[in-house]
Amino acid sequence: MNKRWNILKHDREQLIPLSQSLKVSPLIAALLISRGFDTPESAYKFLNPSLDDLHEPNLLKDMEKSVARILKAVEDQEKILIWGDYDVDGTTGTVVLRKALDIIGAQTGFHVPNRFTEGYGLNIPALEKAKERGYGLVITVDCGSTAFEPIAWAQENGMDVIVTDHHLTKDEGLPNAFAVVNPNQPDDEYPDKNLAGVGVAFKLAHALLREKGKEHIINGFLKVVAIGTVADIMNLSGENRAIVKLGLLDLPKAKNYGLKALMEVADCKSEMTSYHIGFRIAPRINAAGRMDVARQVVELFEAETFEKARELAEILDSRNRERQKVQMEITALALQEYLDVGASDTQAHFAVVAGEGWHRGVIGLAASRISEKLHRPSIVISLENGIGHGSARSISNYHLLQGLDSCGDLMEQYGGHAAAAGMKISAENIDDLREKLNAHAAKTLTAEDLIPALRIDAEVSSKTLDLSIVEELKLLEPFGAGNPKPIFATKDLFLTQEPWVMKEKHLKLKLADSNGKQFEAVWWDGVEKSKKQTLVPKTRIELAYSPEANSWQGNTRLQLVVEDLRTDN
């Protein structure tokens, strides 16, 4: 699918003074300005995140109340249950909070629900079992803000619940918990609303450790907090930028057996970036909850020997390989179903596909792939005994939850936000759902919205393109949501030979400019993406790419990772 290139323009009179003030290149100054850091003060702060960027935990509503209740539980030797979500954010937050509570002498257990038998969030049967085992206090991690019935049951049965969460709350208010620590709840004046669930748990851990005179050890928690923050695709600005930057610097020095073993199986050796978390570490943690039981993640981080940690890390690695295989299968089936139902007739604006027995642990990932491939909002539904469990992903300019609201009567339950959602629906209502969502999307989306846009940060001359740019860009890391990896465009490049096909789906391109300066480029999934283009020697190309350093057998070369390209033919 052809992409719209949006090439940013830069005011040289604005960027030169910033470049000189910060002692960075004009290119870095241009990138800073386009990201909203257009003064020396704001840009310096962005480039140099520190512990000073972490806000006071007690600015969070109900924080002091929560700390007092937990310290009373510790003093009274009351058993505390930590209830975490089954994704990376929830499991890492559970690890952080349990460790902090252990340090201050609390008696804790933990529960991470099974995605397939319990579903998301708190549930009454598991709370009943916790009550029977003597737990008097429950602390949630990355869930609980909409758990009205389970929390009401807990309160009626003598259990206090402290909610720590970051999800948006509903119009009907908050459940009747003992306390709710959530920067996104009404009347909360915390200065940074972008904390992940693990970030909120960390703020509680920080406040507790400080009360016990152990504030000096909080830095050591940032490694795990960084993993959960990146994995949950949180905005990497403000406090999150400091958490992730400092956590990444500390990760290679990890002493925790579980973290060391996980990094080993994920082939993360020395320098760590947000890429290593997002594409190597996080998928292995997430695979536990997607394919089996997520409590193995907590057990990994709490392993008392490296041998046990390595065993658990290899289980997660195996689960991830299994996840990759199943995800590919379900994505292929879902794409075929999309074509069979009628791509242009019934779902020109919104893809809604369903299949019997599709693995529920990967339907969200399949929906992401389909939405990316088709550039349409997409729902993938797994059918079991006439009931569908669906996962949805959107594109820019389409608010997914508003779309679902337009046909809420067709679903047994649903929830989410602008970009992602989940639902439960009777199989007999799926055709109506497809029809109504396409009608809603047709009114909302323009023809241009259905063409993917590529933001290009700057045009770069081939004369100045070398490894030094890669080194400079490290100043802007960590990259991620809110701070995307820069994409550049370079004109007047020529193919010097036929593209080399790698693993039957990727392309390696040998390029040169008009002066004979040579470049290597790699285009992931380029075989499919280049189908409508003729790539033969001497073809003139305008390339959109991210520059990277490619090290092999002791040699480091510039590699251009292709995002898109335009040819003269």
PyMOL commands that set and color helices and strands:
alter all, ss='L'
color gray80, all
select helices_A, chain A and resi 12-22+26-34+40-47+51-53+57-59+63-75+88-103+124-132+148-156+197-211+215-231+238-253+257-265+274-291+295-301+306-341+363-374+400-405+408-410+427-444+448-450+462-464+467-476+526-529
alter helices_A, ss='H'
color red, helices_A
select strands_A, chain A and resi 4-7+79-84+107-111+135-141+160-164+179-181+351-356+378-384+387-393+411-416+420-426+453-456+458-459+488-495+500-502+506-513+518-523+540-552+555-567
alter strands_A, ss='S'
color yellow, strands_A
deselect
rebuild
show_as cartoon
